[in-house]
């Protein structure tokens, strides 16, 4: 029995992992379980606390603006403090503290403050990614991203349990229970993971080179000067970044985890709030199937095709959502199933692709600059998203479908350019 388990591709994928990459994967459930549970009803919680659709858009916009500021400095902070220390400090503040403020808040002002503090985790979006990928090769990165997705998505199967809690206690009381659990679990994750981490080789080299140099001096030298040079000298990297920027614009709009997805299903389509948790189970179940059986068996030569297929299916799903009949859960399940299948075959391969073509000492700067640009555009979209939703909720999903179709076109351009110049991308 033990030998059979060892032969499973998913087990072999885990056995590939070493050091920081392995630690990251092992600690992920302590973040993934509470996040999956509390985020599902979060937008409904805000609305039941008196936040209007327009105010939801303002909170979203402020969140992305703070995201832009923190993302802009994330690369330099990561290089200055080191990957390990940055991840520890900013995760500890960004999650437990912000969740506590969300828990006690009774006003829009405190919700905004909590959102700004939560976006300190955008600094970790750079440092943690470095911990996962810098001491790993391409195969390990692919395995790590797939396993991280499997963990977080499989935990989504717990969403219907959250629905039972909401059915018994209501959205507000139930969500507060979820946030208390999240605070405790995420604090444990930060402490345990930090004990297992060691600074990456590249990170240590940068720390040694900058030893004794004040942070202010690093800023004066122009922290993105060499990063921008590398980006403009690599057209494939430019195309991949453009796709990443566009795709991330779906997050404040119609993506599954957006502020409008569940309100649309329950408010506009009239699906029962507790029953809507079934959609979370479907999303998790389909994605888990993809990550367990499709991603590990996809050959390298088919990765570009998988990315294109994923973008196409997501576009179809967003358009289908605009045509769903009111109050019928089954059709909503179908739309979510198509969306999650498409997202599942897109995200791990595209993340690996981006990691592979951003090799080098400037990688932290590339991710930081990328996150900054994403945040700025997302803030612009987020600031008007509430008004778009208020005008007609379907417009949110029309716009999201348009964006994913642009990503599809961008990926076609990437493939054409790659083949024309006969460059081999490890993915």
C-alpha positions in Angstrom: 0.0 0.0 0.0 2.8 2.4 1.0 4.7 1.7 -2.3 1.5 2.3 -4.3 1.1 5.7 -2.6 4.7 6.6 -3.5 4.0 5.9 -7.1 1.1 8.4 -7.3 2.1 11.5 -9.4 0.8 13.8 -6.7 3.0 12.1 -4.1 6.0 12.2 -6.4 5.4 15.9 -6.9 5.5 16.5 -3.2 8.7 14.4 -2.8 10.4 16.7 -5.3 10.1 19.6 -2.9 12.9 20.6 -0.6 13.7 23.4 1.9 11.7 26.5 1.8 9.5 25.3 -1.0 8.5 22.2 1.0 7.9 24.3 4.2 5.7 26.7 2.3 3.5 23.8 1.0 3.3 22.1 4.4 2.2 25.3 6.2 -0.3 26.4 3.6 -3.4 24.7 5.2 -3.1 26.9 8.2 -3.7 29.9 6.0 -5.9 28.2 3.4 -8.6 26.7 5.7 -9.6 29.9 7.5 -9.2 32.1 4.4 -11.4 29.9 2.3 -14.1 29.9 5.0 -14.2 33.6 5.9 -13.7 35.1 2.5 -16.8 33.4 0.9 -19.3 35.4 3.0 -17.1 38.5 3.5 -18.8 40.8 1.0 -22.3 39.8 2.3 -21.0 40.5 5.9 -20.0 44.0 4.8 -23.4 44.6 3.2 -25.3 43.3 6.2 -23.1 45.7 8.4 -24.6 48.5 6.3 -22.0 49.0 3.5 -23.7 49.9 0.3 -22.7 48.8 -3.2 -21.1 52.1 -3.9 -19.2 52.0 -0.6 -18.1 48.5 -1.4 -16.6 49.9 -4.6 -14.8 52.6 -2.5 -13.4 50.1 -0.1 -12.2 48.0 -3.0 -10.6 51.0 -4.6 -8.8 52.1 -1.4 -7.6 48.6 -1.0 -6.0 48.5 -4.4 -4.5 52.0 -3.9 -2.8 50.8 -0.7 -2.0 47.6 -2.6 -0.2 49.8 -5.2 1.8 51.7 -2.5 2.9 48.6 -0.7 3.6 46.7 -3.9 5.8 49.5 -5.1 8.1 49.2 -2.1 7.8 45.4 -1.8 10.8 44.5 -3.9 13.2 46.9 -2.1 11.8 45.9 1.3 12.3 42.3 0.5 15.9 42.8 -0.7 16.6 45.1 2.3 15.2 42.9 5.1 15.6 39.5 3.4 12.9 37.2 2.1 12.5 35.4 5.4 12.2 38.4 7.7 9.9 40.3 5.4 7.5 37.4 5.1 7.4 37.0 8.9 6.8 40.7 9.8 4.3 41.6 7.1 2.2 38.4 7.3 2.0 38.8 11.1 0.7 42.3 10.8 -1.3 42.0 7.6 -3.5 39.0 8.6 -4.2 38.8 12.3 -4.3 42.6 12.9 -6.6 43.3 9.9 -8.9 40.5 10.8 -9.3 41.8 14.4 -10.2 45.2 13.0 -12.8 43.7 10.6 -14.2 41.8 13.6 -14.7 44.8 15.8 -15.5 47.4 13.1 -18.9 49.1 13.1 -18.1 51.8 10.6 -16.9 52.2 7.0 -13.8 54.1 8.3 -12.5 51.2 10.3 -13.3 48.8 7.5 -11.1 50.9 5.2 -8.3 51.0 7.8 -8.5 47.2 8.1 -8.3 46.9 4.4 -5.2 49.1 4.2 -3.5 47.0 6.9 -4.5 43.8 5.2 -2.8 45.0 2.0 0.5 45.0 3.8 0.4 41.3 2.7 1.2 42.6 -0.8 4.8 43.0 0.4 4.6 39.3 1.3 3.3 38.6 -2.2 6.8 39.2 -3.3 8.9 37.9 -0.4 6.8 34.7 -0.1 7.0 34.0 -3.8 10.8 34.3 -3.6 10.8 31.8 -0.7 8.8 29.3 -2.8 10.7 29.6 -6.1 14.3 30.9 -5.6 15.9 27.7 -4.4 13.8 25.5 -6.6 14.2 24.3 -10.2 11.4 24.5 -12.8 9.9 21.1 -12.0 9.9 21.9 -8.3 8.1 25.2 -9.0 5.5 23.5 -11.1 4.9 20.9 -8.4 4.8 23.6 -5.7 2.3 25.8 -7.5 0.1 22.8 -8.3 0.3 21.5 -4.7 -0.5 24.9 -3.2 -3.5 25.2 -5.5 -4.6 21.6 -4.5 -4.4 22.5 -0.8 -6.3 25.7 -1.0 -8.9 24.4 -3.5 -9.5 21.1 -1.7 -10.2 23.1 1.5 -12.9 24.9 -0.5 -15.0 21.8 -0.1 -15.5 23.0 3.5 -17.5 25.9 2.2 -20.9 24.1 2.5 -20.1 23.7 6.2 -19.8 27.5 6.4 -23.2 27.6 4.8 -24.6 25.5 7.7 -23.1 27.9 10.2 -24.6 30.9 8.4 -28.0 29.1 8.2 -27.9 28.6 12.0 -26.4 31.9 13.2 -26.9 34.3 10.3 -24.2 36.0 8.1 -22.9 38.5 10.7 -22.5 36.1 13.7 -21.3 33.3 11.5 -18.7 35.5 9.8 -17.4 36.7 13.1 -16.8 33.1 14.2 -14.9 32.5 10.9 -12.7 35.6 11.5 -11.8 34.5 15.0 -10.7 31.1 13.7 -8.8 32.8 10.9 -6.8 35.0 13.4 -5.7 32.1 15.5 -4.9 29.8 12.6 -3.0 32.4 10.5 -0.9 33.5 13.6 0.1 29.8 14.1 1.0 29.5 10.4 3.3 32.6 10.5 5.2 31.3 13.6 5.6 27.7 12.5 6.6 28.6 8.9 9.2 31.1 10.1 10.8 28.5 12.2 11.2 26.2 9.2 12.4 28.9 6.7 16.0 29.8 5.9 17.0 32.8 3.8 17.3 31.9 0.1 20.7 31.8 -1.6 19.9 34.8 -3.8 18.4 36.7 -0.9 21.5 36.1 1.2 23.7 37.3 -1.6 21.7 40.5 -1.8 21.8 41.0 2.0 25.5 40.6 1.9 25.9 43.1 -0.9 23.7 45.7 0.8 25.1 45.2 4.3 25.4 48.5 6.1 23.6 50.4 3.4 20.6 52.4 4.8 17.2 51.8 3.2 17.0 55.4 2.2 20.2 55.1 0.1 18.7 52.1 -1.7 15.7 54.2 -2.6 17.9 57.0 -3.9 19.7 54.8 -6.2 16.5 53.9 -8.0 15.2 50.5 -7.0 13.6 49.7 -10.4 16.3 51.0 -12.7 17.8 47.5 -13.5 14.4 45.9 -13.3 13.0 48.0 -16.0 16.1 47.4 -18.2 15.6 43.6 -17.9 11.8 43.9 -18.7 12.4 46.0 -21.8 15.1 43.6 -23.0 12.8 40.6 -22.8 9.7 40.8 -25.0 8.3 37.5 -23.7 8.5 38.8 -20.2 6.7 42.0 -21.3 3.9 40.0 -22.9 3.6 37.7 -19.8 3.4 40.7 -17.5 0.7 42.3 -19.7 -1.4 39.2 -19.5 -0.9 39.0 -15.7 -1.9 42.6 -15.3 -5.0 42.2 -17.4 -6.0 38.9 -15.7 -5.7 40.4 -12.3 -8.2 43.1 -13.2 -10.9 40.4 -13.0 -10.4 40.2 -9.3 -12.2 43.4 -8.4 -14.9 42.6 -10.9 -16.5 39.2 -11.7 -13.9 36.6 -10.5 -15.1 34.0 -8.0 -13.5 35.7 -5.0 -14.5 39.2 -6.0 -16.8 41.3 -3.8 -19.6 41.0 -6.3 -19.7 37.3 -7.2 -21.8 36.0 -4.2 -23.9 39.2 -3.9 -24.8 38.7 -7.6 -25.8 35.1 -7.0 -27.8 35.8 -3.9 -29.1 39.3 -4.5 -29.6 39.5 -8.3 -30.4 35.9 -9.0 -32.2 35.2 -5.7 -30.3 32.1 -4.7 -30.6 31.3 -1.0 -27.6 32.6 1.0 -26.9 29.4 2.8 -27.5 27.3 -0.3 -25.1 29.5 -2.2 -22.3 27.8 -0.3 -22.8 24.8 -2.6 -21.2 26.9 -5.3 -18.1 27.0 -3.2 -18.1 23.2 -3.0 -18.5 22.9 -6.8 -15.7 25.4 -7.4 -13.4 23.5 -5.0 -14.4 20.1 -6.3 -13.8 20.9 -10.0 -10.5 22.7 -9.3 -9.3 19.8 -7.2 -10.1 17.4 -10.0 -8.0 19.5 -12.4 -5.0 19.9 -10.0 -5.0 16.2 -9.1 -5.6 14.5 -12.5 -5.0 17.0 -15.3 -2.2 19.3 -14.3 0.3 16.6 -13.2 -0.4 14.7 -16.5 0.0 17.7 -18.8 3.1 17.5 -20.9 5.3 20.5 -21.3 4.6 20.8 -25.0 0.9 21.2 -24.1 1.2 23.9 -21.5 0.6 26.9 -23.8 -2.5 25.1 -25.1 -3.7 24.6 -21.6 -3.3 28.3 -20.8 -5.3 29.3 -23.9 -8.1 26.7 -23.1 -8.3 28.0 -19.5 -8.8 31.6 -20.7 -11.4 30.6 -23.3 -13.4 28.6 -20.7 -13.4 31.4 -18.2 -14.6 33.9 -20.9 -17.5 31.5 -21.7 -18.4 31.1 -18.1 -18.6 34.8 -17.4 -20.9 35.3 -20.4 -23.0 32.4 -19.2 -23.3 33.9 -15.8 -25.0 37.0 -17.4 -27.7 34.7 -18.9 -28.5 32.6 -15.8 -32.2 32.3 -14.9 -33.3 33.6 -11.5 -33.4 31.4 -8.5 -32.2 28.2 -10.2 -29.1 26.9 -8.4 -28.4 24.1 -10.9 -27.6 26.5 -13.8 -25.3 28.6 -11.5 -23.5 25.3 -10.6 -22.9 24.7 -14.3 -21.5 28.2 -14.8 -19.2 27.9 -11.8 -18.1 24.5 -12.9 -17.0 25.8 -16.3 -15.3 28.8 -14.7 -13.4 26.7 -12.1 -12.2 24.2 -14.8 -10.9 27.0 -16.9 -9.2 28.8 -14.0 -7.7 25.5 -12.8 -5.9 24.7 -16.1 -4.7 28.3 -16.5 -3.3 29.5 -13.2 -0.6 26.9 -12.2 1.0 26.9 -15.7 0.9 30.6 -16.1 2.5 31.2 -12.7 5.2 28.7 -13.6 5.7 30.4 -16.9 6.1 33.8 -15.3 8.6 32.5 -12.7 10.7 30.8 -15.4 11.1 33.8 -17.6 11.9 36.2 -14.8 15.1 34.4 -13.6 17.8 36.5 -12.0 18.6 38.9 -9.2 15.9 41.4 -10.4 13.1 38.9 -9.9 11.9 40.5 -6.6 11.8 43.9 -8.4 9.9 42.4 -11.3 7.2 40.9 -9.1 7.1 44.1 -7.0 6.7 46.3 -10.1 4.2 43.9 -11.6 2.1 43.9 -8.4 2.3 47.7 -8.3 1.0 48.1 -11.8 -1.8 45.6 -11.2 -2.8 47.4 -8.0 -3.0 50.8 -9.8 -5.2 49.6 -12.6 -7.3 47.5 -10.2 -7.8 50.6 -8.0 -9.2 52.5 -11.1 -11.5 49.6 -12.0 -12.5 49.1 -8.3 -13.4 52.7 -7.8 -16.1 52.5 -10.5 -17.0 48.8 -10.0 -19.7 49.7 -7.5 -21.4 52.1 -9.9 -21.2 49.5 -12.7 -22.8 46.9 -10.5 -25.5 49.3 -9.3 -26.4 50.2 -12.9 -26.7 46.6 -13.9 -25.0 43.7 -12.1 -24.5 41.8 -15.4 -22.2 44.6 -16.7 -19.6 43.4 -14.2 -19.4 40.0 -15.9 -19.6 41.4 -19.4 -16.5 43.5 -18.6 -14.7 40.5 -17.0 -15.4 38.4 -20.1 -13.9 41.1 -22.2 -10.7 41.2 -20.1 -10.2 37.4 -20.2 -10.7 37.5 -24.0 -7.9 40.2 -24.2 -5.7 37.8 -22.1 -6.4 35.1 -24.7 -5.2 37.4 -27.5 -2.1 38.3 -25.5 -1.3 34.7 -24.9 -1.6 34.0 -28.7 0.8 36.8 -29.3 3.2 35.3 -26.7 3.1 31.9 -28.4 3.6 33.4 -31.9 6.6 35.5 -30.8 8.1 32.5 -28.9 7.9 30.2 -31.9 9.2 32.9 -34.3 12.3 33.4 -32.2 12.6 29.7 -31.4 13.1 30.4 -27.7 12.6 27.5 -25.3 10.7 28.3 -22.2 10.9 25.8 -19.3 7.4 25.4 -17.9 
